[in-house]
Amino acid sequence: MKEEKRLIEAALFISARPMSLEEFRTLTGVGALGYLKKSITELQKEYNERDSAIEIIESDGKYLMRVKNDHVERVKEFAQDTEISRSALRTLAFISKHDGMLKSQLVKKMGTHVYYNVKELTNAGFIKQQKAGRSSKLLLTDKFRTYFEKK
C-alpha cells in the first residue's frame, strides 16, 4: 500500500484541481476503490497527526490537497498565479452572498463591467450560468465550494 499511497500523495500535491477515486485507480493500477479510499484516509490521518499546515479534503467524492485556513493569509503571496482578477473576485464575493441571482440583477447592482467578470468566473469554473428567460441565473460550483470552504 505504501507505493500507491505515495503516488496518490504526489498527484494531490501537483494537481490544482480535485481528483476522483477513478483517477487514482488509473494512476495506481489498483482496481479496488475501497483500498484507494483507505489509502487516502491514511494520508489524511498522517497530515492531521503531525499537525501539518497541509490538509487533504474531500468534496463531492473528489480529493484536494490544500493549505489549512489558519496559514493561508501568511503564505498566499507565494502562490504561483492568482486564478482570477481582483475585480472578478469582488464580483464572486457578491454572487456568493446571492447564489442563484440573475445576471441582469448583478449588472443593476454592480455595473456593466461584471459581464467580463462573469465570463472570467465561468471560464475559471467558479460559477455556472443557467438560462433564465432573457437573462442567466448565476450559480456557484463545487470548485467554488472547495476553494472557499471554511472549517
C-alpha positions as CSV (number, residue, x, y, z in Angstrom):
1,M,0.0,0.0,0.0
2,K,2.9,2.3,0.6
3,E,3.7,2.9,-3.1
4,E,0.1,3.6,-4.0
5,K,-0.3,6.0,-1.1
6,R,2.8,7.9,-2.1
7,L,1.6,8.1,-5.8
8,I,-1.8,9.5,-4.6
9,E,0.0,12.0,-2.3
10,A,2.2,13.2,-5.2
11,A,-0.8,13.5,-7.5
12,L,-2.7,15.5,-4.9
13,F,0.3,17.8,-4.3
14,I,0.9,18.5,-8.0
15,S,-2.8,18.8,-9.1
16,A,-4.6,22.2,-8.8
17,R,-8.0,20.5,-9.0
18,P,-9.8,17.9,-7.0
19,M,-9.2,14.3,-8.1
20,S,-11.6,11.3,-8.1
21,L,-11.1,7.8,-7.0
22,E,-11.3,6.8,-10.7
23,E,-8.3,8.9,-11.4
24,F,-6.4,7.3,-8.6
25,R,-7.4,3.9,-10.0
26,T,-5.9,4.8,-13.3
27,L,-2.7,6.3,-11.7
28,T,-2.0,3.3,-9.4
29,G,-3.4,0.4,-11.4
30,V,-5.4,-0.6,-8.3
31,G,-8.9,-1.6,-9.1
32,A,-10.4,-1.7,-5.6
33,L,-11.9,1.7,-4.8
34,G,-12.2,0.8,-1.1
35,Y,-8.5,0.2,-0.9
36,L,-7.8,3.5,-2.6
37,K,-10.2,5.3,-0.2
38,K,-8.4,3.7,2.7
39,S,-5.1,4.9,1.4
40,I,-6.4,8.5,1.2
41,T,-7.9,8.2,4.7
42,E,-4.5,7.1,6.0
43,L,-2.8,10.1,4.3
44,Q,-5.4,12.4,5.8
45,K,-4.6,10.9,9.2
46,E,-0.8,11.3,8.7
47,Y,-1.2,15.0,7.9
48,N,-3.5,15.6,10.9
49,E,-1.3,13.7,13.4
50,R,1.8,15.7,12.6
51,D,-0.2,18.9,12.9
52,S,0.7,19.8,9.3
53,A,-0.2,23.1,7.6
54,I,-1.5,21.0,4.7
55,E,-4.7,19.0,4.6
56,I,-6.4,16.6,2.3
57,I,-10.2,17.3,2.0
58,E,-13.0,15.5,0.3
59,S,-15.7,17.3,-1.6
60,D,-18.4,15.5,-3.6
61,G,-16.3,12.4,-3.8
62,K,-13.2,14.1,-5.0
63,Y,-10.0,14.9,-3.1
64,L,-7.8,18.0,-2.9
65,M,-4.7,18.9,-1.0
66,R,-4.6,22.5,0.2
67,V,-3.1,24.8,2.8
68,K,-5.1,24.9,6.0
69,N,-7.1,28.1,6.5
70,D,-5.0,29.0,9.6
71,H,-2.0,29.5,7.3
72,V,-3.4,30.8,4.1
73,E,-3.1,34.5,4.9
74,R,0.5,34.4,5.7
75,V,1.6,32.3,2.7
76,K,-0.8,33.3,-0.1
77,E,1.7,35.8,-1.5
78,F,3.9,32.9,-2.6
79,A,1.2,31.3,-4.7
80,Q,2.2,31.0,-8.3
81,D,-0.7,32.7,-10.1
82,T,-4.0,34.0,-9.0
83,E,-6.7,32.2,-10.7
84,I,-9.0,35.3,-11.1
85,S,-8.6,39.1,-11.1
86,R,-9.4,41.3,-8.1
87,S,-12.4,42.7,-9.9
88,A,-13.7,39.2,-10.6
89,L,-13.0,38.2,-7.0
90,R,-15.2,41.2,-5.8
91,T,-18.0,40.1,-8.2
92,L,-17.6,36.5,-7.0
93,A,-18.0,37.6,-3.4
94,F,-21.2,39.4,-4.3
95,I,-22.5,36.3,-6.2
96,S,-21.6,34.1,-3.2
97,K,-23.9,36.1,-1.0
98,H,-26.7,35.9,-3.6
99,D,-26.3,32.4,-5.1
100,G,-28.8,31.9,-7.8
101,M,-29.2,35.6,-8.7
102,L,-29.9,36.7,-12.2
103,K,-27.1,38.3,-14.2
104,S,-29.3,41.2,-15.0
105,Q,-29.7,41.9,-11.3
106,L,-26.0,41.7,-10.8
107,V,-25.5,44.3,-13.6
108,K,-28.0,46.6,-11.9
109,K,-26.2,46.3,-8.6
110,M,-22.6,46.5,-9.8
111,G,-22.5,47.9,-13.3
112,T,-21.8,46.6,-16.8
113,H,-18.1,45.6,-16.1
114,V,-19.5,42.5,-14.4
115,Y,-20.1,40.9,-17.9
116,Y,-16.3,40.5,-18.2
117,N,-16.1,39.2,-14.6
118,V,-18.9,36.7,-15.1
119,K,-17.1,35.4,-18.2
120,E,-13.8,35.1,-16.3
121,L,-15.5,33.4,-13.3
122,T,-17.4,30.9,-15.7
123,N,-14.1,30.1,-17.5
124,A,-12.3,29.6,-14.2
125,G,-15.1,27.2,-13.1
126,F,-16.2,29.1,-10.0
127,I,-19.7,29.8,-11.3
128,K,-22.0,28.4,-13.9
129,Q,-24.8,30.1,-15.8
130,Q,-28.3,28.7,-16.5
131,K,-30.6,30.3,-19.0
132,A,-33.5,32.1,-17.2
133,G,-35.7,33.9,-19.7
134,R,-33.7,36.7,-21.3
135,S,-31.1,36.6,-18.6
136,S,-29.0,33.9,-16.9
137,K,-29.1,32.6,-13.4
138,L,-25.6,32.6,-11.7
139,L,-24.9,29.6,-9.6
140,L,-21.8,28.6,-7.5
141,T,-20.0,25.5,-8.5
142,D,-18.3,22.7,-6.5
143,K,-15.0,24.2,-7.4
144,F,-16.1,27.4,-5.6
145,R,-17.1,25.5,-2.5
146,T,-13.8,23.5,-2.5
147,Y,-11.7,26.7,-2.8
148,F,-13.6,28.8,-0.3
149,E,-14.9,26.3,2.1
150,K,-14.5,27.3,5.8
151,K,-13.9,24.8,8.6
